[in-house]
Amino acid sequence: QLQASGGGWVQPGGSLRLSCAASGFTFSIRTMYWVRQAPGKAIEWVSTITTGDRDTYYASSVKGRFTISRDTAKNTLYLQMNSLKPEDTAVYYCALDSIGRSRGQGTQVTVSS
């Protein structure tokens, strides 16, 4: 089970940190993903963190602004989002795959002035 939280409304240039509580599987050995879906658009891959936190990957649209991390003791995945832009507005999900088929409950992020 995956449950994202931490979303909300923020002005352009602001920051948010999303969390995703994971349960029901061995979180520490899974590659984990953040994906998002803007209104009227398809699901978009945002970021990946590999097993053992060896590697992280980011979509070009968020690289340099977002940081993915995890706390295996808390079974929690994070996404630190800085310098937010209106085009980052979307429902954000954590998932076990890059296209979001295994995504859990999402959290809404709205960036506007």
Backbone torsions as a table, in degrees:
resi	resn	phi	psi	omega
1	GLN	NA	141.0	-179.0
2	LEU	-130.2	129.9	-177.1
3	GLN	-134.5	110.9	178.5
4	ALA	-88.8	151.1	177.9
5	SER	-153.9	172.2	175.3
6	GLY	101.6	-1.4	179.0
7	GLY	-73.2	178.0	179.4
8	GLY	162.7	-165.2	177.9
9	TRP	-100.8	136.7	178.7
10	VAL	-147.1	148.9	177.5
11	GLN	-77.1	155.0	175.8
12	PRO	-53.5	137.1	-176.3
13	GLY	91.9	-10.4	-178.9
14	GLY	-81.2	-176.8	-176.8
15	SER	-132.2	152.5	171.9
16	LEU	-145.3	152.6	171.2
17	ARG	-121.0	118.5	176.6
18	LEU	-90.9	147.7	175.4
19	SER	-124.5	153.1	175.7
20	CYS	-138.1	114.2	177.5
21	ALA	-85.4	126.6	-177.8
22	ALA	-111.8	142.5	177.5
23	SER	-153.4	159.0	175.6
24	GLY	88.2	2.6	176.6
25	PHE	-154.6	169.2	-177.9
26	THR	-82.5	91.6	-172.8
27	PHE	-57.6	-38.9	-171.5
28	SER	-66.4	-20.5	-176.0
29	ILE	-107.9	8.0	-179.2
30	ARG	-103.2	139.0	166.1
31	THR	-70.2	134.5	-175.4
32	MET	-122.0	154.3	-173.7
33	TYR	-134.1	150.0	163.2
34	TRP	-111.7	135.2	174.1
35	VAL	-131.3	164.8	179.2
36	ARG	-144.5	158.5	177.7
37	GLN	-137.5	113.0	176.4
38	ALA	-81.8	158.6	-178.8
39	PRO	-55.7	127.2	176.2
40	GLY	75.4	7.1	-177.6
41	LYS	-120.5	165.2	178.4
42	ALA	-74.6	163.0	175.3
43	ILE	-64.2	137.3	-176.8
44	GLU	-122.1	130.5	174.3
45	TRP	-68.3	138.4	-178.9
46	VAL	-113.6	-49.4	-173.1
47	SER	-160.6	157.1	179.3
48	THR	-136.1	142.7	169.5
49	ILE	-128.5	127.0	-173.3
50	THR	-86.8	171.5	178.4
51	THR	-53.3	134.5	-178.6
52	GLY	71.2	10.2	179.7
53	ASP	58.1	29.9	-176.4
54	ARG	-68.3	-39.4	-176.7
55	ASP	-137.8	149.5	172.6
56	THR	-128.6	147.8	-178.6
57	TYR	-136.2	149.3	-177.4
58	TYR	-138.0	146.0	169.8
59	ALA	-63.7	148.0	-177.4
60	SER	-59.5	-29.0	-177.3
61	SER	-70.6	-17.6	-177.6
62	VAL	-121.1	-7.6	-176.2
63	LYS	-59.9	133.1	-178.0
64	GLY	90.2	-12.8	-179.9
65	ARG	-116.0	-32.6	-177.8
66	PHE	-107.8	149.5	176.1
67	THR	-135.5	125.2	177.3
68	ILE	-96.7	143.6	177.8
69	SER	-157.6	171.7	176.4
70	ARG	-146.2	156.7	172.7
71	ASP	-121.1	103.3	-175.5
72	THR	-69.7	-27.1	178.0
73	ALA	-66.6	-28.6	-179.7
74	LYS	-103.6	0.8	-177.1
75	ASN	51.5	46.1	-175.3
76	THR	-130.7	134.0	175.9
77	LEU	-102.9	144.3	-178.7
78	TYR	-125.5	156.3	169.3
79	LEU	-139.0	107.3	175.1
80	GLN	-85.7	122.5	-176.2
81	MET	-118.3	116.6	179.6
82	ASN	-116.6	164.5	178.1
83	SER	49.0	48.5	-175.3
84	LEU	-64.8	146.2	-178.7
85	LYS	-121.2	157.2	177.9
86	PRO	-55.7	-32.5	-179.6
87	GLU	-72.9	-4.7	172.9
88	ASP	-84.1	-6.1	178.9
89	THR	-60.6	124.5	-176.1
90	ALA	-178.7	169.7	165.4
91	VAL	-89.9	126.8	-177.9
92	TYR	-102.8	136.8	-179.1
93	TYR	-130.0	147.0	164.3
94	CYS	-96.2	153.1	-173.0
95	ALA	-154.0	165.9	177.5
96	LEU	-97.6	1.6	177.6
97	ASP	-145.3	163.4	-171.7
98	SER	-79.8	-11.0	179.4
99	ILE	-108.0	5.8	170.3
100	GLY	80.3	13.5	-179.9
101	ARG	-64.0	-30.9	-177.5
102	SER	-100.6	20.1	-175.6
103	ARG	-68.1	152.6	176.9
104	GLY	-99.1	-152.3	179.1
105	GLN	-74.0	134.6	-175.3
106	GLY	-94.1	177.1	176.6
107	THR	-133.2	135.8	-175.8
108	GLN	-81.5	131.2	172.9
109	VAL	-118.7	124.0	179.4
110	THR	-122.4	123.1	179.9
111	VAL	-116.2	111.2	-180.0
112	SER	-160.2	161.3	177.9
113	SER	-102.0	NA	NA
